[in-house]
Amino acid sequence: MSLPDVGNGVFIHDPGLVARREVTAVRGRCAADVVVFASDGGGTLFAMEAVSGSPVYRLPAGEVVAGVYRSDDQRFAVVAEDLAGFLDRQRDAVELFVATGAAVDL
């Protein structure tokens, strides 16, 4: 799914691509082993742990060294309590954009 014109854009990656991705360790403001499943086209990645009910993390542009993501960017955050919540936020952003033209970034 691609929503390039809503907010900064959202690109949910093909499941086959996600399945082949390596696990990235997130260290710093939280500690988790995640798989990236989406991006915003501006360097921000969206990731979650490979377990049911995992929160969705926003990973601003940062560096990955030896499989560990590190960033001091204050935009690092949990943006949804799970994948369903993330997708609901995307739907809400699309509905707002269609109704008003206002873009919402996650």
GIBELKA-V260743 format. One record per pair of residues at least 4 apart in sequence whose C-alpha atoms are under 8 Angstrom apart, sorted by sequence separation. I is the first residue (numbers start at 1). J is the second residue. If there is no record, write none. Layout:
i=I j=J
i=I j=J
This chain:
i=4 j=8
i=5 j=9
i=6 j=10
i=13 j=17
i=14 j=18
i=15 j=19
i=16 j=20
i=17 j=21
i=26 j=30
i=27 j=31
i=39 j=43
i=40 j=44
i=50 j=54
i=64 j=68
i=65 j=69
i=72 j=76
i=81 j=85
i=82 j=86
i=83 j=87
i=84 j=88
i=85 j=89
i=86 j=90
i=87 j=91
i=88 j=92
i=89 j=93
i=90 j=94
i=91 j=95
i=92 j=96
i=93 j=97
i=94 j=98
i=95 j=99
i=96 j=100
i=97 j=101
i=4 j=9
i=13 j=18
i=26 j=31
i=27 j=32
i=39 j=44
i=40 j=45
i=49 j=54
i=64 j=69
i=71 j=76
i=80 j=85
i=81 j=86
i=96 j=101
i=97 j=102
i=3 j=9
i=4 j=10
i=25 j=31
i=26 j=32
i=39 j=45
i=48 j=54
i=49 j=55
i=63 j=69
i=64 j=70
i=80 j=86
i=96 j=102
i=97 j=103
i=2 j=9
i=3 j=10
i=4 j=11
i=25 j=32
i=26 j=33
i=38 j=45
i=39 j=46
i=48 j=55
i=49 j=56
i=62 j=69
i=63 j=70
i=79 j=86
i=96 j=103
i=97 j=104
i=2 j=10
i=3 j=11
i=25 j=33
i=26 j=34
i=37 j=45
i=38 j=46
i=48 j=56
i=62 j=70
i=63 j=71
i=1 j=10
i=2 j=11
i=24 j=33
i=25 j=34
i=36 j=45
i=37 j=46
i=38 j=47
i=47 j=56
i=48 j=57
i=62 j=71
i=1 j=11
i=2 j=12
i=23 j=33
i=24 j=34
i=36 j=46
i=37 j=47
i=46 j=56
i=47 j=57
i=61 j=71
i=93 j=103
i=1 j=12
i=23 j=34
i=24 j=35
i=36 j=47
i=37 j=48
i=46 j=57
i=47 j=58
i=60 j=71
i=62 j=73
i=93 j=104
i=1 j=13
i=23 j=35
i=24 j=36
i=35 j=47
i=36 j=48
i=46 j=58
i=47 j=59
i=22 j=35
i=34 j=47
i=35 j=48
i=45 j=58
i=46 j=59
i=60 j=73
i=21 j=35
i=34 j=48
i=35 j=49
i=44 j=58
i=45 j=59
i=21 j=36
i=33 j=48
i=34 j=49
i=35 j=50
i=44 j=59
i=45 j=60
i=60 j=75
i=33 j=49
i=34 j=50
i=44 j=60
i=45 j=61
i=59 j=75
i=60 j=76
i=18 j=35
i=32 j=49
i=43 j=60
i=44 j=61
i=58 j=75
i=59 j=76
i=18 j=36
i=43 j=61
i=58 j=76
i=59 j=77
i=18 j=37
i=57 j=76
i=58 j=77
i=57 j=77
i=58 j=78
i=57 j=78
i=58 j=79
i=15 j=37
i=56 j=78
i=57 j=79
i=55 j=78
i=56 j=79
i=57 j=80
i=13 j=37
i=55 j=79
i=56 j=80
i=12 j=37
i=13 j=38
i=55 j=80
i=56 j=81
i=12 j=38
i=13 j=39
i=55 j=81
i=56 j=82
i=11 j=38
i=12 j=39
i=54 j=81
i=55 j=82
i=56 j=83
i=79 j=106
i=10 j=38
i=11 j=39
i=53 j=81
i=54 j=82
i=55 j=83
i=10 j=39
i=11 j=40
i=53 j=82
i=54 j=83
i=10 j=40
i=11 j=41
i=53 j=83
i=56 j=86
i=9 j=40
i=10 j=41
i=8 j=40
i=9 j=41
i=8 j=41
i=8 j=42
i=4 j=40
i=4 j=41
i=24 j=64
i=27 j=68
i=25 j=67
i=26 j=68
i=27 j=69
i=28 j=70
i=24 j=67
i=25 j=68
i=26 j=69
i=27 j=70
i=28 j=71
i=23 j=67
i=24 j=68
i=25 j=69
i=26 j=70
i=28 j=72
i=22 j=67
i=24 j=69
i=58 j=106
i=7 j=93
i=6 j=93
i=6 j=94
i=6 j=97
i=8 j=103
i=7 j=103
i=8 j=104
i=6 j=103
i=7 j=104
i=8 j=105
i=6 j=104
i=7 j=105
i=6 j=105
i=7 j=106
